[in-house]
Amino acid sequence: MKASSSRPVVALLTDFGLGDGYIGIMKGVIAGITPDAQMIDITHEIAPQHIGEAAWILASTYRYFPAMTAFLCVVDPGVGSDRSAIALHAGDWFFVGPDNGLFSYILNEPALHGAVELANPAYRLSQVSSTFHGRDIFAPAAAYLASGAGDVFSKLGPSLDPANLVRLSTVTATWHGSAIEAHIVHIDRFGNLITGIPLSMVPDLFTAEQACITFPEQGMRVEQRRRFFAEGAENGQAFIYGDSSGYVGIAVRNGNAAKTLGVACGVPITFDISPG
């Protein structure tokens, strides 16, 4: 992605909803520091305190933003605790938020250039509350990064070893013999189940002789495969498909896979595939 030619970009992702003034306050702080910032809302409808959902939505959206975008991400049930406030430089982008697993997918990217703790008081508000770090710490850091990018990053605070930052255990899909162990990492508003299995792990998804996703805890199996939603009969049966996010998904045509199967986010799955 090319960098914006005229205006710095700050993208916001939170669980704050739209009924209170929290989003407006953070945007006001950003505008006071970087008046020409273009602010883009990814979503503010993350389920409250649902770090895993936020991590996945961030992972599936950030690549579509211009280079040098600063992502302001606040899903922070540990605000005021000893969890760290951090910034990351990964690929062509910057990420600001709590070190609580929110950046799990970003930390797994090969192009991770560095991590810093947001400790420099020059890049935060003069008074920092114990309950609204989105306003007092994260929004200022994102605003400064958007305006100054790499020149600002190293000034935000001391370097951190990315290996020591928090990662959610549910985001990584791993091979165990001929099977992949993973989890349901997201349920979209249509009830489609998004697994933590990148399509790149199973390039033969539609050419293999057989493919099956098992829910061990529920004792269920999904074996149908479809390349698109309208393929095949509208029979109310769940099927495996390739989601536009780049991950293996499970859907029900004109239905709700989560309700049909009775599963929730975080449920473990096993994916078996037989070569064609």
Secondary structure, DSSP 8 states (H G I E B T S, - for coil): ----SSS-EEEEEES--SSSSHHHHHHHHHHHH-TT-EEEEEES-S-TT-HHHHHHHHHHHGGGS-TT-EEEEE--TTTTSS--EEEEEETTEEEEEESSSTTHHHHTSS-EEEEEE---GGGS-SS--SS-HIIIIIHHHHHHHHHHTHHHHTTSS-EE-GGGS---TTS--EEETTEEEEEEEEE-TT--EEEEEEGGG-TTTTTSSEEEEEETTTTEEE--B-SSTTSS---S-EEEEE-TTSEEEEEETTS-HHHHHT--TT-EEEEEEE--
